[in-house]
Amino acid sequence: MIGGLGGAPAQGGCSRSGCHEPASWRIDWRNPRIHTGERFKTWLACDEHVDYLREFLAARSFPLEVHGFAGEGEPRNGTTSDTSTEARS
């Protein structure tokens, strides 16, 4: 997790264990059993691992959103949101 709970990450690498690639995706998610309301966590992902991390969370039925990540806490232009945990476009 980068940037604390609900915090906007400034920059970072992929959250996949052992990966040191720069992040190009931001995955905001929450575990409804322990996170109430608008509390969520953020993982960052490289292009290679975004689907793996999204599917890991979706398999647990965690609500999530996937956005492009350009650093400095801002999503990049032309990104998609994935609130239904379906495959991103």
C-alpha positions as CSV (number, residue, x, y, z in Angstrom):
1,M,0.0,0.0,0.0
2,I,1.3,3.4,-1.0
3,G,0.2,6.8,0.5
4,G,-1.7,5.4,3.5
5,L,-5.4,4.6,3.8
6,G,-7.2,6.5,1.1
7,G,-4.2,8.7,0.5
8,A,-3.1,9.6,-3.0
9,P,0.2,7.9,-3.8
10,A,2.8,10.3,-5.1
11,Q,4.9,7.7,-7.0
12,G,5.9,4.2,-6.6
13,G,6.5,0.8,-8.0
14,C,4.3,-2.2,-8.6
15,S,2.7,-3.7,-5.4
16,R,3.2,-7.3,-6.7
17,S,5.6,-9.1,-4.5
18,G,9.1,-9.1,-6.0
19,C,8.3,-6.7,-8.8
20,H,10.4,-3.5,-9.1
21,E,8.8,-2.1,-12.2
22,P,7.3,1.4,-12.1
23,A,3.6,1.6,-11.6
24,S,1.3,2.6,-14.4
25,W,-2.0,1.5,-12.8
26,R,-3.7,2.4,-9.5
27,I,-6.1,-0.1,-7.8
28,D,-8.3,1.3,-5.1
29,W,-10.0,-1.5,-3.1
30,R,-11.6,-2.3,0.2
31,N,-12.5,-5.4,2.2
32,P,-16.1,-4.8,3.3
33,R,-15.7,-7.0,6.3
34,I,-13.1,-4.6,7.9
35,H,-13.3,-1.4,5.9
36,T,-16.5,0.6,6.3
37,G,-17.8,3.5,4.3
38,E,-15.3,5.3,2.1
39,R,-12.2,3.7,3.7
40,F,-10.1,2.0,1.1
41,K,-6.5,0.8,0.3
42,T,-4.5,1.6,-2.8
43,W,-2.2,-0.8,-4.6
44,L,-0.1,0.2,-7.6
45,A,0.6,-2.1,-10.5
46,C,2.8,-2.3,-13.6
47,D,1.3,-3.2,-17.0
48,E,2.3,-6.8,-16.5
49,H,0.7,-7.3,-13.0
50,V,-2.5,-5.1,-13.1
51,D,-4.7,-8.0,-14.2
52,Y,-3.2,-10.4,-11.7
53,L,-3.7,-8.0,-8.8
54,R,-7.2,-7.0,-10.0
55,E,-8.2,-10.7,-10.3
56,F,-6.7,-11.5,-6.9
57,L,-9.0,-8.9,-5.3
58,A,-12.1,-9.6,-7.5
59,A,-11.8,-13.3,-6.5
60,R,-12.4,-12.2,-3.0
61,S,-15.4,-10.1,-4.0
62,F,-13.7,-6.9,-2.8
63,P,-15.1,-3.7,-4.4
64,L,-12.4,-2.1,-6.5
65,E,-11.6,0.5,-9.1
66,V,-8.7,0.5,-11.5
67,H,-7.3,3.8,-12.8
68,G,-4.3,4.6,-14.8
69,F,-1.5,6.1,-12.7
70,A,1.0,8.7,-13.9
71,G,2.5,9.6,-10.5
72,E,2.1,12.7,-8.4
73,G,-1.2,11.2,-7.2
74,E,-3.0,12.0,-10.5
75,P,-4.6,9.4,-12.7
76,R,-3.4,9.6,-16.3
77,N,-5.8,10.7,-19.1
78,G,-8.1,8.1,-20.8
79,T,-8.3,5.7,-17.9
80,T,-11.1,3.4,-17.0
81,S,-12.8,2.6,-13.7
82,D,-13.7,-0.9,-12.7
83,T,-16.2,-0.8,-9.9
84,S,-17.9,-4.0,-10.9
85,T,-14.7,-6.1,-10.9
86,E,-15.2,-7.0,-14.6
87,A,-12.2,-7.0,-16.9
88,R,-11.0,-3.5,-17.7
89,S,-11.3,-2.1,-21.3
